[in-house]
Amino acid sequence: MEGFVEAFSAGVDAIDGFVWGWAMIVLLLGTHLFMTIRTKFIQRKLGTAIKLSFTAQDTESEGDVSQFGALTTALAATIGTGNIVGVATGLFFGGPGAIFWMWITGIFGIATKYAETFISVKYRVKDHRGEMLGGAMYALERGFKHKKLGKVLAVLFALFAFIASFGIGASVQSNSLSGVITAYIPFDSPEQLVGANAMIGVFLVILVGVVIFGGIKSITRVTEKLVPVMALLYAAGCIVIIGMNWQFVGDALGLIVTCAFSGQAAFGGAVGSGIALALQYGFKRGLFSNESGMGSAPLVASAAQTRNPVRQALVSATGTFWDTVVVCLMTGLVLVSTIMKNPNINMDTIENGGQMTTAAFSQIPYIGPAILVFSIITFAYSTILGWSYYGERAAEYLLGRKAILPYKVIFTAIVVLGPVLALDLVWTIADVLNALMAIPNLVAVLLLSGVIAKETRHYLANLDEKDTAEIPVVRR
């Protein structure tokens, strides 16, 4: 059994190295830059987008949830352990420079998040019950002139999203959640640790089940209340820690930028170095964190009540700003400045990003460990809720409405198993699935960029205009 696990891990690592080679980096960054240009730097409308996020619900437009509800559900799925453990993992393997490239994916990824949400809302459909269905699969199926190619790519995207929900949405999150709890509990034997993880998994699945079995409206009711509180508390905690480390913040920023463009090593042999590693892990962790280009957030954005595609696309684009440009940068500064301030942290004994996060936050008396535990628990829990809906939409596209209940049962079972899985292997599998989801989604964004650019120009000048296009009814 041990030999099989090692062989399987080696195989997953090989696939991960292939899909996250230079081709993926060029495709991802290229799309970010291309859509920034095609939308005439849509990032300039960030202020308008944030204002729209808090606009009163548009009850006259078709949709299942409010614009803010759709945004918080998407943020629930994206502001997760990727913002804490993920940043640390990028730092561990790619060095401080990875944080810089992660931030770049956020700045330019705003345009891609806008574009992928636009086409998902524009080409959305509704089922015979009147519920909205959208996402890259419907944009590929309805937007492409070559219908057969569009259908194949749509099925591939839905399949990858379906499988990915069990990794990035369930096992990674429950694994990280249980890991941070048990890190502060002394155990006399490995068996006690396994038992504790099992208990955490059971308790967590109860908290998840009572929400996700209630559908999208149940999920948004929770995320609308939970996401603002957890994000503001985490941001406030980071600001306090950065203030405590203020003498090292400037040096930390300098090190992050320097390492992004050089092979300079940092913090000892345990931390990766080199431009290639910084780029690779910066983009991997950036995509994992903000999901721009992955096509996940549009799955819920398509259910929003909105007058036209541009309004909801602008709202969704703010998710990338909050997630990576703000939260991930804060996390990166906390980690790097804390390690620089506390050279007694022995980086040679650190084995993964999770331990790096724990070691860094533990140097801050009282508030550091409390912030870490609370944030990972709430971030992981909210991400599980958001991704359960993503996987549900993919399952319905592939197998019809009858697949929703079995999917939820399997999803909750994976949540239980997550705490006993090997963290590094789970993260690697999630990386592979992220890349596979991104490919058909980015193809859709690029090939439909002309439609995006044309209608963006029109609706930006007429934000209150209602889209009169009829939303077709389908049976799934």
N, C-alpha and C positions, 0 to 999 in steps of 0.2 A: 504493500500500500504506500509506504514511504517513497519507494522508487517511482511509483506512478505519479504521486504528487509533485515530486521534483521534476519529472519529465514534463508534466502538464504545465508547471510554472515556467519551465524553460521555453516551452512552445508558445505560451502566452507572451512572454517577454520578447520573443523573436517577432511575433505578429505586431506587438506594440511598437517595436523599433521600426518595422516596415511601414505601418500606416501613419506613424508620426515622423516619417522622414522629411526631407526637404520639400517633397512634392506637396504634402499636406500644409506645411508652414507657408509655402508660396501661395497655395490655393486660398488659405484662410486670410492671410494678410493682404493678398491681392484683392480678394473680394471686399474686405474692409475698405481698402483704399479706393477701389473702383466705385463702390456704392457711395462713398463720401463725395467723390467727384460727380457722379451721375445725379445725386440729389442736391448738388451745389452746397455741400457741407451742411447737411441737415442738423448737425450738432449745434449750429447757430440758433436753432429754435428750441434749445433745451429749456429756456425760461418759460416759453409758451407751453411746452410739454408738461413741465412740472405743474403749471397752473391748471392745465386741463385735467391732470391727475386728481385734483381735489374739487373739480367742478361737480355740481349736483347731478344726480343720476338722470340720464336721458331716457325718460320712461316712454317717450313717443317712438323710439326706434326699436327695431327688433333685436332680441338678444335674451340671454338667460340671467346674466348678472351685470352689475354696474361696471363702468370702466375702472373704478378704484378697486372693486372686488376682483376683477380680472388681473389687475396689476399686483395686488397683494398676494394673490394665489401664485402668480408667476414668481414674485419675489420670495415667497415662501419656499418655492422649489429651488431657486437659484442662490439665495442667501443661506447657505448651509455650511457643512463642514469644509467645503472647498475654500471658504473665506478664512478659515482658521487653520485646520490641519492641512488643507490643500496648499495654502501659501507656504506653510512650513515645509511641506514635502517638496515644493518647487525650490525653496531655498536650500534644502538639504542636498538635493541631487544636482541642481543647476547653479547654485551659488547665489549671492545677492543680486547678480545681474538678471536672474529670472524674474525678480519682482518688477524690474523696469519693463521687461517685455510683456509681463502680465498686465501692467498698467496701460501699455500701448494697445493691447488687444481691447481694453475697455474704451479708450478714447475713440479709436476708429471703429470698434465693434458696435458703437451706437448706431452707425449708419446701416450696418448689416441687420441688427435687431429691428430697426425701423422697416427695412425692406422686406424681411421675411414675415413680419407681422402684417404688413400691407397686403401682400399677396394672399396670405391666409384668410384675412377678413374679406378681401375682394372676391375670392373664389369659394367662400364658405357655402354650405348647403344646410338644409334642416331636414330632420327625419319626420315621419308621419305623425309624431307626437308634438312637433313644433320646436324641438330642441335643436340648438345650433351645433353643427359639426364643421370643424375647420382644421387647418394645418397644412403642412407641405404636401401631404398626399392628395388633397383636393386641389391645390394649386397646380400640382404636376398633372393630375388627371384632367382638369378642366381648362387649364391655361395653355397647355402645349398644343401646337398644331399637329404634331406627330403623336396621335393618341396612344398607339401601342407602346412607344417609348415612354410616354408620360405615365401610362398605367404600370409598367414594369418598375420604373423608378419610384412611383407612389407606393407600391407593395413593398419594395425594399426599405424605403424610409419607415413605413409603418412597422415592418418586421424588426428593424433595428431598434426603433423606439420601444416596442413591446418588450424586447429582451433587455434593453438598457434600463428600463424602469425597475427591474429586479436587482440591478447592480447599483447604479448611481442613486436610484430612488429608495431602495429598501435596504439591501445588505450593507452598503458603505455607510449609510447613515446610522443604522442600529449598531453596527460594529464600532463606529467612532463614539457614539453615545455611551455604550457600555464600557468602552475602554477608558474614558475620562472619569467615569464613576468609580470603577474598580481600582484605578490608579491611586486613589486616596484611601483605600481600605486594605489593611494588612491581612494576608491569608496565610494559614499554616501549611497548606498543601495545594498543589495544582487542582486537585479535585474540588476544593472549596471555591476556587476561582471559576471553574467550569459551572458549578452549581449556581454561583452568583450571576454569571452571564445568562444562564438559562432563565433565572427568575426575572432578570431585567427584561429579557426578550418577551416573556409572557406578559409582564405588566405593560410593556410598551405596546404590544399588539392589541391590548384592550383599549388603550387610549387612542390608537389609530383606528381600530374597527368601528368604534361608536361614531366616528366622524365620517369616514370614507363610504360607509354603507348608506349614508344619508344623501349621497350625490353631491354635485357641484355646489348647490346652494348651501348645504351643510358645511362644506369645506371653506367656502368664501366667508361664511359667518365667523368661523374660527380665525382664518388668516387676516381678516380685516382688523381684528382686535389684537392678535398676537404679533404680527409682523412689525407694526410701528413701535410697539413697546420693546420687543427684543432688539430691534436694530438701534433704537435710540440709546438703550442701556449699554449695549456693546460699544457703540461709538463714544459715549460719555466715558466709559471705562478706559478705552484706548487713549482718549485725550488726556485723562488723568495720568496714565502710565507714561505717555510721551512727555507730559509736563515734568514728571519725576526724572526723566532721562534727558531733559532739554539740552544738557551740555554735549550730548552725543548725537543729537538728531541731525545736525548739519553734517557731521562726519558720516553718519549712516546713509544720508541721501547721496553724498559724494561717492561712497563705496558702492551703492546700488547702481549708480550711473556708470562709474568706472568699470565695474565688473561686467556690465552689459556689452561693452565694446572691447574687452581685453580678456586674456586668459588668466587674469590675476586670481590666485587662490585666496581664500579667506577662512578664518576661524579653524584652521587646522585641517588635517587630512580627511575628516569625516564629511566635509561639505564640498560639493562638486564645484568645478571651475571650468572655464573655457567658454568661448562665444557660442559654439554649437550647442553645448549643454544648456547654457542660459536661454538661448532661443527655444530649444526643444521643450524644456520644462516650463518656461514662461508661457508659451502658447498652449501647452497641454493644460496647465493649471488655470490659465486664463479662460480657456474654453469651458473647462469644468466648472469654474466659478460663475461666469456670467452667461454662458451658454449661447453667446452671440454666434450665429451661423449654424447652430445645432438644430434649430427648428423646434425646440421643445416649448418655449414660452408661447408661441403663436397658437398652440393647441388649446390653450385656455383663453387667450386673447380673442379668438374667433367667437367665443360665446358672449362677448361683451355687447351691451347695448350702446351703439355708436351710430352717429349720423352718416359717417362716411369712413372709408378705410384709413385715411390720413390721420384722423383724430385718434383712433385707437393705436395706430402705429407710433405716433408721437408719444402717447402715454406709455406704451410698452418699452420704448427706447430708453425711458428714464430708468428702467430697471437695471440696465447695464451701467449707467452712470453711478447709481447708488451702490451697486454690488461691487464693482471693480475699481472704478475711479476713486471712490471714497473708502469703502469698507476694507478692500484688499490692501490698498495703500497704507491705511492705518495699521493693519495687522503686520505688514512688512516692516514698517518703521518701529513698531513695538518690538518685534523679534530681533531685528538687527541692532537697534540701539540698546536693548537690554543685554544682548550678548556682548556688545562692545563695553558696556558699563560694568559687566560682571565677568571678567576673564577667568574667574574660578569655575565657571561652567566648563566641564571637560567635554569638548565636542567629540573627542576620539571615542568616548563611550556611548555616544548617541547612535542608535541603530535605525531610526526612522523619523519622519516628520512629526509624528504624534509625540514622540519623546522630546523632540526639540521644542515643540510648543509648550509641553508641560514644564520642561526645564527652564525655559525663558520666563514663563508667567509665574513660576514658583519663586523666582528671585524678588518678586514684588510682594512685600508683606501683606497678608490678609486679602487685599482686594484682587490681587492677581489670580490666585487659584479660584476665588469665588466667581470672577468674571469668566474664566475659562470654563468652569463646570456649568454655570448657568447658560452661557452662550452656546456651547456645543449641544447641550440637551435641547434647548429651544430651537436652535438652528436645524439640528438633525430631525427633530419631530416635525417641524413645519415643512421641511424638504420632503419627508415621507408623504405628507398629505398632498402636496402639490404634484409630486411625481406619480402618485397613485392615479390621479386624474389623467395625466399624460398617457400612461400605459393603458388606461381604460379606453381612451379615444382610439388608440392604435389597435387594441384588441377588437373593438367594435368595427373598425374599418376592415380588418382582415377576416373576421369570422361572424360579424353580425351582432345584433343586440344580445342574443342568447349567450354570448361569450363574456358579458360584463360580470355577472355573478361569479362564475368559476375563476375569472381573472382576479377578482378581489380576494377570493379565498386563498389562491396561490400566493398573491402578493403579501398578505398578512403572514402566511407561513414562512416566507423568505425573511420577513422582519424578525421573526422568532429565531431563525437560524443565523442571522447576521452576526450576532455577538460572538459566536464560536468559530468564525471563519478567520483565516490569516489576513491581516489588514493589508499588507503590501500586495498580495495576490489580488485581493478584491479591488484595490485601487487600479491596478494594471488592467484588469478586465474592463473596468469602467472606462478607462482611457481608450481602449480599443473600440468599445461600443460608441463612445462619443464621436470618434473619428468616422466610423461607418455611418452614423446618423447624419453627420455634417455633409458628407459627399453629395447625396441626392438633393439635400436641401439647398446647398450652395449652387448646384446646377440649376435648380428652379429660380433662385434669386438672380443669377447671371443671365439666364435666357429670357427672363421676364423683366429685365431691368429697363427696357424701353417703355413698357407699360407703367412701371413704377415711376420713372422720371416724368412722363407725360402727365399722369394724374396727380402727382405730387405738386407740380407747378400749378395745376388748376385748383386743387383743393386748399393749398396753402393760401391762395388769394381769396378763397371762399370757405373758410373753416366751418361755418354754420350751415352750409348747403347740405341738403340731404341727398344721399345716393338713391336714385330712383330705380336702380337695376333690381329686377325680381330675383329673390333667392330661391333657387329650385328645391323641390322636395325629393328626397331619395329614400329608398328603403334599404336598410342594412341589417 
